[in-house]
Amino acid sequence: MTTVFLNNTWVPVLRCISKYSTKRIRKMPSLLTKEERVELLQPLLSNQWSLVQDRDAIYKEFLFSDFIQAFGFMTQVALKSEKMNHHPEWFNVYNKVQVTLSTHDVSGLSSNDINLATFLDKTEKSIKASS
């Protein structure tokens, strides 16, 4: 069994991973293919997402009734983003949340962006339906 030197002691790798690691090892995302772009982006583009000019990214502005709703939305998205290990670029003023999604590891759009955008749309609907 392989061991690593951690905190002045040799620790078996399996113990090290399970005891000290807080993030799972994840597969590196890949850029969307042309076919995936056609299939996966169309539903988002028809739901007020737009392509960012001069960058391989998507953008949407979310409007809520007040700051509490906007912040609740951001809180739910932050928790999901952390689980996905994929974080949005966003900006919030009062009831408005502007979101840009792109995968920095691949310098463009990946399935992570599609999945997170879909989650954002569902979360927006859920928050607005409960008010």
DOGUVEX-574447 format. One line per 8 residues: number of its first residue (from 0); their letters; for each residue x, y, z of N, C-alpha, C. Coordinates in nm, 4 decimals, always signed. Example, Ala and Ser with C-alpha at 12.3 -4.5 7.8 and 13.67 -1.06 7.14 Angstrom:
<pts>
0) AS) +1.3190 -0.5690 +0.7800 +1.2300 -0.4500 +0.7800 +1.3200 -0.3300 +0.7800 | +1.2850 -0.2250 +0.7080 +1.3670 -0.1060 +0.7140 +1.2900 +0.0030 +0.7870;
</pts>
This chain:
<pts>
0) MTTVFLNN) +0.0845 -0.1175 +0.0000 +0.0000 +0.0000 +0.0000 +0.0889 +0.1236 +0.0000 | +0.0490 +0.2248 -0.0748 +0.1235 +0.3494 -0.0818 +0.0945 +0.4339 +0.0408 | +0.1972 +0.5060 +0.0850 +0.1787 +0.5954 +0.1994 +0.2245 +0.7356 +0.1616 | +0.1742 +0.8333 +0.2358 +0.2169 +0.9724 +0.2175 +0.2588 +1.0278 +0.3521 | +0.3484 +1.1264 +0.3466 +0.3950 +1.1892 +0.4699 +0.3032 +1.3069 +0.5000 | +0.2307 +1.3010 +0.6112 +0.1322 +1.4025 +0.6463 +0.1393 +1.4292 +0.7955 | +0.1520 +1.5547 +0.8327 +0.1590 +1.5929 +0.9746 +0.2658 +1.5142 +1.0502 | +0.3849 +1.5066 +0.9902 +0.5005 +1.4405 +1.0510 +0.4813 +1.2918 +1.0750;
8) TWVPVLRC) +0.3968 +1.2294 +0.9945 +0.3793 +1.0849 +1.0073 +0.3439 +1.0262 +0.8706 | +0.3812 +0.9001 +0.8503 +0.3451 +0.8314 +0.7274 +0.2050 +0.7749 +0.7427 | +0.1183 +0.8060 +0.6457 -0.0222 +0.7650 +0.6521 -0.0548 +0.6853 +0.5259 | -0.1234 +0.5718 +0.5396 -0.1650 +0.4974 +0.4202 -0.2523 +0.5860 +0.3308 | -0.2359 +0.5731 +0.2002 -0.3073 +0.6598 +0.1061 -0.4579 +0.6503 +0.1230 | -0.5140 +0.5325 +0.1332 -0.6590 +0.5203 +0.1467 -0.7088 +0.5927 +0.2710 | -0.6392 +0.5797 +0.3806 -0.6772 +0.6506 +0.5032 -0.6641 +0.8007 +0.4827 | -0.5593 +0.8403 +0.4159 -0.5365 +0.9827 +0.3897 -0.6510 +1.0405 +0.3076;
16) ISKYSTKR) -0.6899 +0.9724 +0.2026 -0.7962 +1.0237 +0.1166 -0.9272 +1.0324 +0.1927 | -0.9639 +0.9279 +0.2627 -1.0935 +0.9298 +0.3300 -1.0956 +1.0219 +0.4507 | -0.9833 +1.0367 +0.5200 -0.9824 +1.1154 +0.6427 -0.9551 +1.2630 +0.6191 | -0.8721 +1.2958 +0.5209 -0.8272 +1.4336 +0.5065 -0.8826 +1.5060 +0.3835 | -0.9313 +1.4347 +0.2874 -0.9810 +1.4998 +0.1669 -1.1249 +1.5443 +0.1854 | -1.1549 +1.6673 +0.1442 -1.2918 +1.7177 +0.1545 -1.3611 +1.7183 +0.0191 | -1.2883 +1.6995 -0.0882 -1.3482 +1.7001 -0.2215 -1.3216 +1.5677 -0.2903 | -1.4210 +1.5215 -0.3642 -1.4039 +1.4002 -0.4416 -1.3178 +1.4301 -0.5637;
24) IRKMPSLL) -1.2504 +1.3287 -0.6103 -1.1771 +1.3431 -0.7352 -1.2801 +1.3395 -0.8472 | -1.2783 +1.4404 -0.9327 -1.3783 +1.4519 -1.0377 -1.3118 +1.4458 -1.1749 | -1.3891 +1.3968 -1.2700 -1.3421 +1.3929 -1.4076 -1.3349 +1.5355 -1.4617 | -1.2289 +1.5660 -1.5327 -1.2112 +1.6978 -1.5931 -1.3190 +1.7178 -1.6997 | -1.3912 +1.8301 -1.6955 -1.4931 +1.8544 -1.7979 -1.4282 +1.8794 -1.9335 | -1.5070 +1.8639 -2.0391 -1.4570 +1.8937 -2.1730 -1.5502 +1.9940 -2.2399 | -1.4959 +2.0665 -2.3367 -1.5766 +2.1626 -2.4114 -1.6935 +2.0922 -2.4790 | -1.8050 +2.1628 -2.4902 -1.9183 +2.1082 -2.5638 -1.8804 +2.0933 -2.7109;
32) TKEERVEL) -1.9226 +1.9841 -2.7704 -1.9022 +1.9656 -2.9142 -2.0050 +2.0501 -2.9898 | -1.9878 +2.0620 -3.1208 -2.0858 +2.1362 -3.2018 -2.2246 +2.0751 -3.1879 | -2.2312 +1.9432 -3.1883 -2.3596 +1.8740 -3.1763 -2.4231 +1.8996 -3.0394 | -2.3418 +1.8946 -2.9346 -2.3929 +1.9215 -2.7994 -2.4410 +2.0656 -2.7868 | -2.3707 +2.1580 -2.8501 -2.4121 +2.2988 -2.8462 -2.5517 +2.3154 -2.9051 | -2.5741 +2.2534 -3.0207 -2.7052 +2.2638 -3.0860 -2.8133 +2.2048 -2.9961 | -2.7878 +2.0873 -2.9434 -2.8885 +2.0164 -2.8640 -2.9093 +2.0775 -2.7255 | -2.8023 +2.1107 -2.6552 -2.8128 +2.1497 -2.5146 -2.8318 +2.2991 -2.4919;
40) LQPLLSNQ) -2.7813 +2.3817 -2.5813 -2.7951 +2.5264 -2.5618 -2.9323 +2.5789 -2.6025 | -2.9964 +2.5155 -2.7011 -3.1235 +2.5679 -2.7520 -3.2301 +2.5871 -2.6435 | -3.2530 +2.4896 -2.5549 -3.3540 +2.5126 -2.4498 -3.3190 +2.6307 -2.3590 | -3.1916 +2.6515 -2.3338 -3.1505 +2.7638 -2.2492 -3.1679 +2.8963 -2.3224 | -3.1298 +2.8996 -2.4494 -3.1421 +3.0228 -2.5272 -3.2885 +3.0628 -2.5440 | -3.3774 +2.9645 -2.5484 -3.5203 +2.9961 -2.5582 -3.5793 +3.0334 -2.4218 | -3.4987 +3.0246 -2.3171 -3.5427 +3.0615 -2.1820 -3.4610 +3.1797 -2.1287 | -3.4312 +3.2744 -2.2171 -3.3687 +3.4023 -2.1828 -3.2195 +3.3968 -2.1502;
48) WSLVQDRD) -3.1534 +3.2838 -2.1706 -3.0084 +3.2819 -2.1634 -2.9567 +3.3362 -2.2953 | -2.8406 +3.3971 -2.2951 -2.7822 +3.4469 -2.4192 -2.6338 +3.4123 -2.4234 | -2.5814 +3.4044 -2.5456 -2.4385 +3.3812 -2.5627 -2.3649 +3.5117 -2.5376 | -2.2522 +3.5031 -2.4706 -2.1712 +3.6209 -2.4402 -2.0829 +3.6512 -2.5610 | -2.0835 +3.7763 -2.6033 -2.0023 +3.8164 -2.7176 -1.8538 +3.8125 -2.6807 | -1.7713 +3.7639 -2.7706 -1.6254 +3.7574 -2.7545 -1.5800 +3.6642 -2.6424 | -1.6657 +3.5695 -2.6051 -1.6287 +3.4752 -2.4994 -1.7182 +3.3525 -2.5113 | -1.6664 +3.2357 -2.4822 -1.7463 +3.1132 -2.4864 -1.8156 +3.0967 -2.3517;
56) AIYKEFLF) -1.9285 +3.1665 -2.3359 -2.0011 +3.1695 -2.2088 -2.1480 +3.2009 -2.2356 | -2.2315 +3.1765 -2.1349 -2.3730 +3.2130 -2.1419 -2.4062 +3.3061 -2.0262 | -2.5104 +3.3875 -2.0464 -2.5459 +3.4924 -1.9500 -2.6976 +3.4990 -1.9354 | -2.7418 +3.5294 -1.8126 -2.8841 +3.5542 -1.7878 -2.8981 +3.6474 -1.6687 | -2.9993 +3.7337 -1.6767 -3.0324 +3.8220 -1.5651 -3.1616 +3.7716 -1.5020 | -3.1578 +3.7483 -1.3722 -3.2735 +3.7021 -1.2967 -3.3288 +3.8187 -1.2160 | -3.4602 +3.8392 -1.2217 -3.5255 +3.9453 -1.1450 -3.6210 +3.8831 -1.0442 | -3.6133 +3.9302 -0.9215 -3.6975 +3.8801 -0.8134 -3.7780 +3.9949 -0.7541;
64) SDFIQAFG) -3.8691 +3.9628 -0.6641 -3.9553 +4.0669 -0.6075 -3.8804 +4.1578 -0.5113 | -3.7758 +4.1053 -0.4474 -3.7004 +4.1859 -0.3513 -3.5640 +4.1217 -0.3254 | -3.4871 +4.1846 -0.2385 -3.3527 +4.1359 -0.2072 -3.3565 +3.9990 -0.1395 | -3.4547 +3.9768 -0.0527 -3.4633 +3.8484 +0.0191 -3.4781 +3.7332 -0.0801 | -3.5650 +3.7494 -0.1795 -3.5808 +3.6447 -0.2811 -3.4512 +3.6250 -0.3598 | -3.3889 +3.7344 -0.3982 -3.2643 +3.7256 -0.4753 -3.1553 +3.6563 -0.3943 | -3.1452 +3.6925 -0.2674 -3.0427 +3.6327 -0.1821 -3.0732 +3.4853 -0.1552 | -3.2009 +3.4509 -0.1397 -3.2396 +3.3103 -0.1237 -3.2000 +3.2285 -0.2454;
72) FMTQVALK) -3.2223 +3.2855 -0.3624 -3.1822 +3.2216 -0.4879 -3.0311 +3.1985 -0.4894 | -2.9563 +3.3020 -0.4565 -2.8104 +3.2908 -0.4576 -2.7618 +3.1879 -0.3555 | -2.8282 +3.1803 -0.2425 -2.7897 +3.0837 -0.1397 -2.8081 +2.9411 -0.1897 | -2.9238 +2.9135 -0.2507 -2.9479 +2.7790 -0.3033 -2.8480 +2.7444 -0.4140 | -2.8206 +2.8409 -0.4996 -2.7251 +2.8182 -0.6084 -2.5839 +2.7972 -0.5532 | -2.5476 +2.8728 -0.4503 -2.4143 +2.8578 -0.3904 -2.3950 +2.7174 -0.3344 | -2.4964 +2.6641 -0.2684 -2.4860 +2.5294 -0.2117 -2.4721 +2.4246 -0.3222 | -2.5524 +2.4369 -0.4269 -2.5438 +2.3433 -0.5399 -2.4089 +2.3568 -0.6113;
80) SEKMNHHP) -2.3645 +2.4803 -0.6298 -2.2369 +2.5045 -0.6976 -2.1211 +2.4400 -0.6232 | -2.1254 +2.4490 -0.4924 -2.0192 +2.3895 -0.4114 -2.0194 +2.2380 -0.4264 | -2.1384 +2.1775 -0.4287 -2.1471 +2.0322 -0.4487 -2.0953 +1.9925 -0.5867 | -2.1233 +2.0762 -0.6857 -2.0783 +2.0483 -0.8224 -1.9313 +2.0841 -0.8437 | -1.8763 +2.1634 -0.7522 -1.7429 +2.2214 -0.7696 -1.7367 +2.3002 -0.9013 | -1.8434 +2.3765 -0.9233 -1.8549 +2.4595 -1.0437 -1.9289 +2.5864 -1.0036 | -1.8609 +2.6987 -1.0084 -1.9136 +2.8214 -0.9486 -1.9423 +2.9272 -1.0538 | -2.0556 +2.9969 -1.0393 -2.0907 +3.1002 -1.1369 -2.0127 +3.2291 -1.1140;
88) EWFNVYNK) -2.0059 +3.3082 -1.2179 -1.9658 +3.4481 -1.2030 -2.0987 +3.5212 -1.1885 | -2.1133 +3.5975 -1.0816 -2.2416 +3.6651 -1.0646 -2.2277 +3.7984 -0.9958 | -2.3336 +3.8772 -1.0122 -2.3380 +4.0121 -0.9580 -2.4805 +4.0363 -0.9100 | -2.4936 +4.0911 -0.7897 -2.6261 +4.1133 -0.7310 -2.6413 +4.2574 -0.6855 | -2.7514 +4.3191 -0.7253 -2.7948 +4.4471 -0.6707 -2.9438 +4.4346 -0.6426 | -2.9794 +4.4498 -0.5164 -3.1171 +4.4416 -0.4676 -3.1879 +4.3171 -0.5214 | -3.2800 +4.3323 -0.6174 -3.3601 +4.2177 -0.6627 -3.3079 +4.1558 -0.7929 | -3.1922 +4.1983 -0.8371 -3.1374 +4.1538 -0.9645 -3.0119 +4.0696 -0.9418;
96) VQVTLSTH) -3.0058 +3.9546 -1.0105 -2.8866 +3.8692 -1.0071 -2.8451 +3.8431 -1.1517 | -2.7260 +3.8865 -1.1873 -2.6721 +3.8641 -1.3211 -2.5717 +3.7495 -1.3130 | -2.5889 +3.6513 -1.4008 -2.5067 +3.5300 -1.3947 -2.4396 +3.5051 -1.5295 | -2.3111 +3.4762 -1.5247 -2.2355 +3.4313 -1.6414 -2.1765 +3.2950 -1.6083 | -2.1933 +3.2009 -1.7004 -2.1402 +3.0660 -1.6807 -2.0421 +3.0306 -1.7919 | -1.9289 +2.9786 -1.7515 -1.8268 +2.9265 -1.8409 -1.7352 +2.8396 -1.7553 | -1.6735 +2.7412 -1.8149 -1.5857 +2.6520 -1.7400 -1.4416 +2.6962 -1.7604 | -1.3826 +2.7505 -1.6561 -1.2474 +2.8059 -1.6655 -1.1437 +2.6994 -1.7003;
104) DVSGLSSN) -1.1632 +2.5771 -1.6504 -1.0663 +2.4700 -1.6760 -1.0505 +2.4387 -1.8244 | -1.1563 +2.4621 -1.9028 -1.1500 +2.4322 -2.0461 -1.1671 +2.5580 -2.1316 | -1.1711 +2.6728 -2.0670 -1.1848 +2.8026 -2.1356 -1.3060 +2.8086 -2.2276 | -1.4183 +2.7591 -2.1777 -1.5402 +2.7640 -2.2579 -1.6533 +2.6876 -2.1932 | -1.7572 +2.6638 -2.2721 -1.8769 +2.5975 -2.2211 -1.8590 +2.4464 -2.2129 | -1.9043 +2.3909 -2.1008 -1.9024 +2.2461 -2.0799 -2.0396 +2.2031 -2.0290 | -2.0561 +2.0738 -2.0117 -2.1827 +2.0232 -1.9578 -2.2077 +2.0761 -1.8169 | -2.1023 +2.1112 -1.7436 -2.1210 +2.1714 -1.6107 -2.2020 +2.3003 -1.6200;
112) DINLATFL) -2.1765 +2.3796 -1.7231 -2.2494 +2.5050 -1.7408 -2.3958 +2.4788 -1.7743 | -2.4207 +2.3810 -1.8584 -2.5583 +2.3452 -1.8944 -2.6331 +2.2979 -1.7703 | -2.5698 +2.2094 -1.6932 -2.6338 +2.1565 -1.5722 -2.6610 +2.2662 -1.4702 | -2.5658 +2.3559 -1.4509 -2.5856 +2.4629 -1.3535 -2.6912 +2.5617 -1.4028 | -2.6910 +2.5949 -1.5310 -2.7927 +2.6857 -1.5859 -2.9324 +2.6269 -1.5690 | -2.9461 +2.4984 -1.5936 -3.0750 +2.4311 -1.5756 -3.1179 +2.4368 -1.4300 | -3.0238 +2.4160 -1.3386 -3.0549 +2.4260 -1.1958 -3.0977 +2.5682 -1.1596 | -3.0305 +2.6686 -1.2119 -3.0673 +2.8077 -1.1840 -3.2102 +2.8360 -1.2287;
120) DKTEKSIK) -3.2461 +2.7902 -1.3482 -3.3820 +2.8121 -1.3984 -3.4865 +2.7440 -1.3100 | -3.4598 +2.6204 -1.2707 -3.5539 +2.5482 -1.1833 -3.5649 +2.6155 -1.0472 | -3.4536 +2.6622 -0.9947 -3.4538 +2.7294 -0.8644 -3.5310 +2.8601 -0.8718 | -3.5122 +2.9347 -0.9789 -3.5880 +3.0597 -0.9973 -3.7382 +3.0314 -0.9971 | -3.7812 +2.9321 -1.0725 -3.9239 +2.8976 -1.0790 -3.9765 +2.8567 -0.9427 | -3.8999 +2.7775 -0.8714 -3.9407 +2.7308 -0.7389 -3.9573 +2.8468 -0.6413 | -3.8631 +2.9382 -0.6415 -3.8687 +3.0531 -0.5502 -3.9875 +3.1424 -0.5836 | -4.0083 +3.1683 -0.7111 -4.1193 +3.2555 -0.7512 -4.2548 +3.1893 -0.7271;
128) ASS) -4.2615 +3.0570 -0.7408 -4.3870 +2.9853 -0.7173 -4.4245 +2.9825 -0.5697 | -4.3255 +2.9869 -0.4822 -4.3528 +2.9779 -0.3380 -4.3836 +3.1130 -0.2754 | -4.3792 +3.2204 -0.3535 -4.4064 +3.3522 -0.2935 -4.5495 +3.3971 -0.3163;
</pts>
